[in-house]
Amino acid sequence: EEAEEKTSFDVVLKDPGDSKLQVIKIIREITSLGIKEAKELADNAPKPVKTDVPKEEAEGIRDRLVEVGAIVELA
């Protein structure tokens, strides 16, 4: 039997990298969190940025965060 292909993913911020301000801006756009909450999420990595999202959306979020230097994992 083949394993069922995963259809929803969690986007986990492992490390915000050197451009934390850019990462926080993207987190705010993606999640609609306030600045304080987005900063706490970045400061306390590893943390999930968004959970249970379709593969395409998860990859898009990951790509945006990686572009500004964050380390991101899809789980």
Secondary structure, DSSP 4 states (H G I P E B T S, - for coil): -PPPPP-EEEEEEEE--S-HHHHHHHHHHHH---HHHHHHHHHT-SEEEEEEEEHHHHHHHHHHHHHTT-EEEE-
